[in-house]
Amino acid sequence: MIYIKVRYYYNRIDINGDGVPEVIVYLVGPFVCGTGGCSLVIFKQLNQSYQLISSFTLVNNPIIVSRFNKKAVSLFNKSIGVVMQDITLI
């Protein structure tokens, strides 16, 4: 059996303003990263489990949640040096 090592970094923050923090998970490893970046997934808590609400590829650090508009998350791509996506969760 072949195992592929995937590391992850996560944080909980209420992105959509409903009072329940979402979980932002940045995945790192050969299976989830390429030359342009790695993968990012966002989960929301649903009862005693979590539901995937969004996923992204080609993401680099930093991942920024605005303190002025917590519903906005900025994702960067280092290879082009600009904001790749601004996402808003509702």
N, CA, C and O atoms as a MOPAC input file, in Angstrom:
PM7 MOZYME 1SCF
protein

 N      0.83600 1    -1.17500 1     0.00000 1
 C      0.00000 1     0.00000 1     0.00000 1
 C      0.88600 1     1.24600 1     0.00000 1
 O      1.87200 1     1.30200 1     0.73500 1
 N      0.55200 1     2.22100 1    -0.79900 1
 C      1.30500 1     3.46400 1    -0.90600 1
 C      0.56900 1     4.55000 1    -0.11200 1
 O     -0.63600 1     4.74300 1    -0.27000 1
 N      1.31400 1     5.24800 1     0.73800 1
 C      0.73900 1     6.34500 1     1.50700 1
 C      1.29800 1     7.65800 1     0.98000 1
 O      2.50200 1     7.78800 1     0.76000 1
 N      0.43300 1     8.61000 1     0.78500 1
 C      0.84600 1     9.94000 1     0.34800 1
 C      0.64300 1    10.88500 1     1.52000 1
 O     -0.47000 1    11.04200 1     2.02100 1
 N      1.73000 1    11.51400 1     1.95100 1
 C      1.67000 1    12.38600 1     3.11700 1
 C      1.08100 1    13.74400 1     2.72500 1
 O      1.57900 1    14.41400 1     1.82100 1
 N      0.02100 1    14.13100 1     3.41700 1
 C     -0.60100 1    15.43800 1     3.23100 1
 C     -0.64200 1    16.12500 1     4.59100 1
 O     -1.19600 1    15.58800 1     5.55000 1
 N     -0.05800 1    17.30400 1     4.66500 1
 C     -0.12600 1    18.10700 1     5.88600 1
 C     -1.24600 1    19.12500 1     5.72600 1
 O     -1.68000 1    19.41500 1     4.61100 1
 N     -1.70000 1    19.65500 1     6.82800 1
 C     -2.73600 1    20.66900 1     6.74800 1
 C     -2.55500 1    21.70500 1     7.85400 1
 O     -2.03900 1    21.41400 1     8.93300 1
 N     -2.99000 1    22.90300 1     7.55300 1
 C     -2.99800 1    24.01600 1     8.48600 1
 C     -4.42500 1    24.54700 1     8.48700 1
 O     -5.03000 1    24.71100 1     7.42700 1
 N     -4.95900 1    24.81300 1     9.65900 1
 C     -6.34800 1    25.24800 1     9.68900 1
 C     -6.55300 1    26.35600 1    10.70900 1
 O     -5.73200 1    26.57500 1    11.60000 1
 N     -7.66900 1    27.04400 1    10.55000 1
 C     -8.10000 1    28.03900 1    11.51200 1
 C     -9.61300 1    28.11100 1    11.44600 1
 O    -10.22900 1    27.81400 1    10.42300 1
 N    -10.18500 1    28.50900 1    12.55100 1
 C    -11.64700 1    28.67900 1    12.61700 1
 C    -11.95100 1    30.16700 1    12.70500 1
 O    -11.38600 1    30.87800 1    13.53600 1
 N    -12.84700 1    30.63200 1    11.84300 1
 C    -13.27300 1    32.03200 1    11.87800 1
 C    -14.66600 1    32.11800 1    11.27400 1
 O    -14.98400 1    31.42800 1    10.30600 1
 N    -15.48000 1    32.96800 1    11.85500 1
 C    -16.84400 1    33.15100 1    11.35300 1
 C    -16.79800 1    34.04000 1    10.12700 1
 O    -16.76500 1    35.26600 1    10.23800 1
 N    -16.79400 1    33.42000 1     8.96200 1
 C    -16.68400 1    34.16900 1     7.70600 1
 C    -18.02600 1    34.74000 1     7.27400 1
 O    -18.08900 1    35.87000 1     6.79100 1
 N    -19.09900 1    33.97500 1     7.44200 1
 C    -20.39100 1    34.42000 1     6.91700 1
 C    -21.25200 1    35.16400 1     7.93100 1
 O    -22.38400 1    35.52800 1     7.61400 1
 N    -20.74300 1    35.40100 1     9.15100 1
 C    -21.43900 1    36.23200 1    10.12100 1
 C    -22.61400 1    35.57900 1    10.81800 1
 O    -23.44800 1    36.27700 1    11.39400 1
 N    -22.70400 1    34.24300 1    10.78000 1
 C    -23.83600 1    33.57300 1    11.42300 1
 C    -23.56200 1    33.19400 1    12.87300 1
 O    -24.40400 1    32.56500 1    13.51400 1
 N    -22.39800 1    33.56600 1    13.39900 1
 C    -22.06000 1    33.26400 1    14.77600 1
 C    -21.39300 1    31.91500 1    14.97900 1
 O    -20.97200 1    31.59800 1    16.09100 1
 N    -21.28800 1    31.11900 1    13.93000 1
 C    -20.64200 1    29.80400 1    13.99500 1
 C    -19.39500 1    29.84600 1    13.11200 1
 O    -19.50200 1    30.11000 1    11.91400 1
 N    -18.21300 1    29.59000 1    13.68300 1
 C    -16.99500 1    29.68700 1    12.87200 1
 C    -16.89300 1    28.59900 1    11.80500 1
 O    -17.15900 1    27.42600 1    12.06800 1
 N    -16.50500 1    29.00600 1    10.60200 1
 C    -16.17100 1    28.06100 1     9.54100 1
 C    -14.72900 1    27.60800 1     9.75900 1
 O    -13.97400 1    28.25500 1    10.48600 1
 N    -14.35200 1    26.50500 1     9.13300 1
 C    -12.99200 1    25.99700 1     9.24500 1
 C    -12.32600 1    26.14000 1     7.87500 1
 O    -12.79700 1    25.57400 1     6.88800 1
 N    -11.23100 1    26.89600 1     7.82200 1
 C    -10.43900 1    27.06200 1     6.60700 1
 C     -9.24700 1    26.12500 1     6.72600 1
 O     -8.48500 1    26.20900 1     7.68900 1
 N     -9.08000 1    25.23000 1     5.75200 1
 C     -8.01100 1    24.23100 1     5.80500 1
 C     -7.12900 1    24.38500 1     4.56600 1
 O     -7.60700 1    24.28100 1     3.43700 1
 N     -5.84300 1    24.63200 1     4.79000 1
 C     -4.84700 1    24.74100 1     3.72500 1
 C     -4.10600 1    23.41300 1     3.66600 1
 O     -3.45700 1    23.02700 1     4.63900 1
 N     -4.19000 1    22.71500 1     2.55400 1
 C     -3.59400 1    21.38600 1     2.39300 1
 C     -2.25600 1    21.49600 1     1.67800 1
 O     -2.12100 1    22.24400 1     0.70900 1
 N     -1.25900 1    20.74300 1     2.16300 1
 C      0.09500 1    20.79900 1     1.60500 1
 C      0.61900 1    19.38100 1     1.41300 1
 O      0.58600 1    18.57200 1     2.34000 1
 N      1.09600 1    19.08300 1     0.22500 1
 C      1.68600 1    17.78200 1    -0.05600 1
 C      1.69300 1    17.52700 1    -1.55300 1
 O      1.05700 1    18.26300 1    -2.30700 1
 N      2.40200 1    16.49500 1    -1.99600 1
 C      2.54300 1    16.25400 1    -3.42900 1
 C      1.22400 1    15.92200 1    -4.13100 1
 O      1.10300 1    16.13800 1    -5.33700 1
 N      0.25700 1    15.41300 1    -3.41700 1
 C     -1.02100 1    15.05600 1    -4.02600 1
 C     -1.95500 1    16.25800 1    -4.17500 1
 O     -2.84200 1    16.25600 1    -5.02900 1
 N     -1.75400 1    17.29400 1    -3.33700 1
 C     -2.66300 1    18.44000 1    -3.31400 1
 C     -2.00400 1    19.74800 1    -3.75200 1
 O     -2.65800 1    20.79100 1    -3.77400 1
 N     -0.72500 1    19.70100 1    -4.09700 1
 C     -0.01000 1    20.90200 1    -4.53800 1
 C      0.57800 1    20.68600 1    -5.93000 1
 O      0.86800 1    19.56100 1    -6.33800 1
 N      0.74300 1    21.78000 1    -6.63400 1
 C      1.40700 1    21.75300 1    -7.93000 1
 C      2.35400 1    22.92500 1    -8.01500 1
 O      2.66500 1    23.54400 1    -6.99700 1
 N      2.81100 1    23.23800 1    -9.19000 1
 C      3.75900 1    24.33600 1    -9.34800 1
 C      3.12200 1    25.69400 1    -9.06700 1
 O      3.82800 1    26.65000 1    -8.74800 1
 N      1.79900 1    25.79200 1    -9.18000 1
 C      1.12400 1    27.06400 1    -8.96000 1
 C      0.60800 1    27.27900 1    -7.55700 1
 O      0.21600 1    28.39600 1    -7.22100 1
 N      0.59300 1    26.25200 1    -6.72400 1
 C      0.09200 1    26.40100 1    -5.36000 1
 C     -0.52900 1    25.11600 1    -4.85000 1
 O     -0.39500 1    24.05100 1    -5.45300 1
 N     -1.20900 1    25.24300 1    -3.72900 1
 C     -1.80600 1    24.07900 1    -3.06500 1
 C     -3.31900 1    24.24600 1    -2.98400 1
 O     -3.88000 1    25.19700 1    -3.52900 1
 N     -3.96100 1    23.32300 1    -2.30700 1
 C     -5.41900 1    23.32600 1    -2.20600 1
 C     -5.89100 1    23.93000 1    -0.88700 1
 O     -5.19600 1    23.87300 1     0.12700 1
 N     -7.08200 1    24.50500 1    -0.92800 1
 C     -7.72000 1    25.08700 1     0.24800 1
 C     -9.17600 1    24.63700 1     0.24800 1
 O     -9.83400 1    24.65900 1    -0.79200 1
 N     -9.67700 1    24.23200 1     1.40200 1
 C    -11.08400 1    23.85900 1     1.53600 1
 C    -11.68700 1    24.61700 1     2.71400 1
 O    -10.99500 1    24.94000 1     3.68000 1
 N    -12.97400 1    24.89400 1     2.62200 1
 C    -13.69200 1    25.58200 1     3.69500 1
 C    -14.88500 1    24.72300 1     4.08200 1
 O    -15.66400 1    24.28900 1     3.23300 1
 N    -15.00900 1    24.48800 1     5.38600 1
 C    -16.10100 1    23.69100 1     5.92500 1
 C    -16.95200 1    24.53000 1     6.85000 1
 O    -16.45900 1    25.46100 1     7.48600 1
 N    -18.25200 1    24.19500 1     6.92600 1
 C    -19.10900 1    24.79700 1     7.94500 1
 C    -19.57900 1    23.68600 1     8.86500 1
 O    -19.76400 1    22.54100 1     8.45200 1
 N    -19.76900 1    24.06000 1    10.13400 1
 C    -20.22100 1    23.08600 1    11.11000 1
 C    -21.71100 1    22.85200 1    10.92400 1
 O    -22.49000 1    23.79700 1    10.79700 1
 N    -22.09200 1    21.59600 1    10.90800 1
 C    -23.48200 1    21.21000 1    10.72700 1
 C    -23.78100 1    20.13800 1    11.76100 1
 O    -23.37700 1    18.98600 1    11.60200 1
 N    -24.49100 1    20.51700 1    12.82900 1
 C    -24.74800 1    19.64000 1    13.96800 1
 C    -23.42900 1    19.17800 1    14.56300 1
 O    -22.64600 1    20.01900 1    15.00500 1
 N    -23.14900 1    17.90400 1    14.59400 1
 C    -21.91100 1    17.37800 1    15.17700 1
 C    -20.85500 1    17.03100 1    14.12500 1
 O    -19.86800 1    16.36700 1    14.44300 1
 N    -21.04600 1    17.46900 1    12.87900 1
 C    -20.08100 1    17.17400 1    11.82200 1
 C    -19.81200 1    18.44900 1    11.02200 1
 O    -20.25900 1    19.53700 1    11.38700 1
 N    -19.07100 1    18.28900 1     9.92400 1
 C    -18.73000 1    19.42600 1     9.06900 1
 C    -19.13900 1    19.13700 1     7.63300 1
 O    -19.08100 1    17.99600 1     7.17300 1
 N    -19.55300 1    20.18800 1     6.93300 1
 C    -19.96200 1    20.07600 1     5.53500 1
 C    -19.03400 1    20.93800 1     4.67900 1
 O    -18.79900 1    22.10500 1     4.99100 1
 N    -18.51100 1    20.35800 1     3.60500 1
 C    -17.66700 1    21.10200 1     2.67600 1
 C    -18.52000 1    22.13300 1     1.95300 1
 O    -19.54100 1    21.79200 1     1.35600 1
 N    -18.10000 1    23.40300 1     2.00600 1
 C    -18.87100 1    24.43500 1     1.30600 1
 C    -18.11100 1    25.05600 1     0.14700 1
 O    -18.71500 1    25.67300 1    -0.73000 1
 N    -16.76900 1    24.89700 1     0.13400 1
 C    -16.01200 1    25.45900 1    -0.97700 1
 C    -14.62500 1    24.83700 1    -1.03200 1
 O    -14.07400 1    24.44200 1    -0.00500 1
 N    -14.05800 1    24.75100 1    -2.24400 1
 C    -12.69400 1    24.26000 1    -2.40300 1
 C    -12.00300 1    25.04900 1    -3.51000 1
 O    -12.63800 1    25.50400 1    -4.46100 1
 N    -10.68300 1    25.20000 1    -3.36300 1
 C     -9.89600 1    25.99700 1    -4.29100 1
 C     -8.57500 1    25.29300 1    -4.55800 1
 O     -8.08200 1    24.54300 1    -3.71600 1
 N     -8.00600 1    25.53800 1    -5.72900 1
 C     -6.66900 1    25.05000 1    -6.05000 1
 C     -5.78500 1    26.25000 1    -6.37800 1
 O     -6.27100 1    27.37400 1    -6.50300 1
 N     -4.49700 1    26.00500 1    -6.51500 1
 C     -3.51100 1    27.04300 1    -6.85500 1
 C     -3.49400 1    28.18200 1    -5.83400 1
 O     -3.41100 1    29.35300 1    -6.20500 1
 N     -3.57200 1    27.83800 1    -4.56900 1
 C     -3.59100 1    28.82100 1    -3.49000 1
 C     -2.22700 1    28.83400 1    -2.80700 1
 O     -1.61900 1    27.78400 1    -2.59800 1
 N     -1.75200 1    30.03300 1    -2.46100 1
 C     -0.51700 1    30.21400 1    -1.69600 1
 C     -0.82200 1    31.00500 1    -0.43400 1
 O     -1.82700 1    31.71100 1    -0.35800 1
 N      0.05500 1    30.88000 1     0.55300 1
 C     -0.04400 1    31.72900 1     1.73900 1
 C      0.39700 1    33.12600 1     1.36600 1
 O      1.23700 1    33.25500 1     0.47600 1
 N     -0.10100 1    34.16800 1     1.97400 1
 C     -1.04600 1    34.16500 1     3.07600 1
 C     -2.48700 1    34.07200 1     2.59000 1
 O     -2.81100 1    34.45100 1     1.46500 1
 N     -3.33400 1    33.56100 1     3.46400 1
 C     -4.78200 1    33.56800 1     3.25300 1
 C     -5.30900 1    34.61800 1     4.22000 1
 O     -5.10500 1    34.50800 1     5.42900 1
 N     -5.97100 1    35.61400 1     3.70600 1
 C     -6.32700 1    36.78000 1     4.51300 1
 C     -7.83700 1    36.90700 1     4.64600 1
 O     -8.56500 1    36.90700 1     3.65300 1
 N     -8.29400 1    37.01400 1     5.88900 1
 C     -9.69100 1    37.33700 1     6.16500 1
 C     -9.69900 1    38.78100 1     6.62700 1
 O     -9.04300 1    39.12900 1     7.60900 1
 N    -10.43300 1    39.61200 1     5.93000 1
 C    -10.46400 1    41.04100 1     6.23600 1
 C    -11.07300 1    41.29300 1     7.60600 1
 O    -12.10100 1    40.70700 1     7.94600 1
 N    -10.45100 1    42.15500 1     8.39200 1
 C    -11.06300 1    42.51800 1     9.67900 1
 C    -12.15000 1    43.55900 1     9.48300 1
 O    -12.92000 1    43.83400 1    10.40300 1
 N    -12.22000 1    44.14000 1     8.29200 1
 C    -13.25700 1    45.12400 1     7.99900 1
 C    -14.49300 1    44.45500 1     7.41500 1
 O    -15.61600 1    44.88800 1     7.67400 1
 N    -14.29400 1    43.40800 1     6.63500 1
 C    -15.41000 1    42.65600 1     6.05100 1
 C    -15.08400 1    41.18400 1     6.21900 1
 O    -14.46500 1    40.57800 1     5.34500 1
 N    -15.49900 1    40.60300 1     7.34300 1
 C    -15.12300 1    39.22000 1     7.64100 1
 C    -15.70600 1    38.22000 1     6.65900 1
 O    -15.29400 1    37.06000 1     6.64900 1
 N    -16.64900 1    38.63800 1     5.83700 1
 C    -17.20700 1    37.71900 1     4.85000 1
 C    -16.29600 1    37.56400 1     3.63900 1
 O    -16.55100 1    36.71900 1     2.78100 1
 N    -15.24000 1    38.36400 1     3.55700 1
 C    -14.34700 1    38.32400 1     2.40100 1
 C    -13.04300 1    37.61600 1     2.75500 1
 O    -12.42800 1    37.89900 1     3.78300 1
 N    -12.63800 1    36.70300 1     1.90000 1
 C    -11.37800 1    35.98300 1     2.06100 1
 C    -10.57300 1    36.21600 1     0.78700 1
 O    -11.07600 1    35.99800 1    -0.31500 1
 N     -9.31900 1    36.65800 1     0.93400 1
 C     -8.46500 1    36.89300 1    -0.22100 1
 C     -7.47500 1    35.74700 1    -0.36100 1
 O     -6.78800 1    35.38200 1     0.59200 1
 N     -7.41200 1    35.18100 1    -1.57000 1
 C     -6.49300 1    34.09000 1    -1.86500 1
 C     -5.46200 1    34.59100 1    -2.86200 1
 O     -5.81300 1    35.26500 1    -3.83000 1
 N     -4.19000 1    34.27000 1    -2.63400 1
 C     -3.10300 1    34.77900 1    -3.46000 1
 C     -2.44600 1    33.66700 1    -4.27400 1
 O     -2.46200 1    32.49800 1    -3.88900 1
 N     -1.87200 1    34.05900 1    -5.39900 1
 C     -1.06600 1    33.15900 1    -6.20500 1
 C      0.30000 1    33.80200 1    -6.36500 1
 O      0.43000 1    34.82900 1    -7.03000 1
 N      1.32900 1    33.19900 1    -5.75300 1
 C      2.68100 1    33.78000 1    -5.76800 1
 C      3.27300 1    33.88100 1    -7.16600 1
 O      4.02100 1    34.81200 1    -7.46600 1
 N      2.93900 1    32.92500 1    -8.01400 1
 C      3.58900 1    32.90400 1    -9.32600 1
 C      3.22100 1    34.11400 1   -10.17300 1
 O      4.00300 1    34.53200 1   -11.02700 1
 N      2.03400 1    34.68500 1    -9.94700 1
 C      1.66800 1    35.89100 1   -10.69700 1
 C      1.68500 1    37.13000 1    -9.81300 1
 O      1.57500 1    38.25100 1   -10.31000 1
 N      1.82500 1    36.93300 1    -8.48500 1
 C      2.03400 1    38.04500 1    -7.56700 1
 C      0.84500 1    38.93600 1    -7.31700 1
 O      1.01700 1    40.08600 1    -6.91300 1
 N     -0.35600 1    38.44300 1    -7.54500 1
 C     -1.54700 1    39.27000 1    -7.32800 1
 C     -2.61800 1    38.45600 1    -6.60300 1
 O     -2.51800 1    37.23800 1    -6.45100 1
 N     -3.63900 1    39.17900 1    -6.16800 1
 C     -4.77900 1    38.49500 1    -5.57400 1
 C     -5.43800 1    37.64500 1    -6.65600 1
 O     -5.81800 1    38.15100 1    -7.71200 1
 N     -5.56600 1    36.36800 1    -6.38500 1
 C     -6.14800 1    35.46200 1    -7.36000 1
 C     -7.67700 1    35.50600 1    -7.29500 1
 O     -8.35100 1    35.56700 1    -8.32400 1
 N     -8.21300 1    35.47400 1    -6.06900 1
 C     -9.65800 1    35.48800 1    -5.90100 1
 C    -10.01300 1    36.17700 1    -4.61600 1
 O     -9.33800 1    35.99000 1    -3.60400 1
 N    -11.05300 1    36.96700 1    -4.63400 1
 C    -11.71300 1    37.43400 1    -3.41300 1
 C    -13.02300 1    36.68700 1    -3.37200 1
 O    -13.82900 1    36.77800 1    -4.29800 1
 N    -13.23800 1    35.94700 1    -2.30100 1
 C    -14.47700 1    35.17700 1    -2.21100 1
 C    -15.32800 1    35.74000 1    -1.07300 1
 O    -14.79600 1    36.26100 1    -0.09300 1
 N    -16.60000 1    35.63700 1    -1.20200 1
 C    -17.52700 1    36.06600 1    -0.17200 1
 C    -18.47300 1    34.92100 1     0.11200 1
 O    -19.10000 1    34.37800 1    -0.79800 1
 N    -18.57100 1    34.55600 1     1.37700 1
 C    -19.48600 1    33.49500 1     1.79000 1
 C    -20.75600 1    34.11400 1     2.32100 1
 O    -20.71200 1    35.09800 1     3.05800 1
 N    -21.88600 1    33.54500 1     1.95400 1
 C    -23.16800 1    34.04300 1     2.45300 1
 C    -23.87400 1    32.97000 1     3.23100 1
 O    -24.97400 1    33.19500 1     3.73500 1

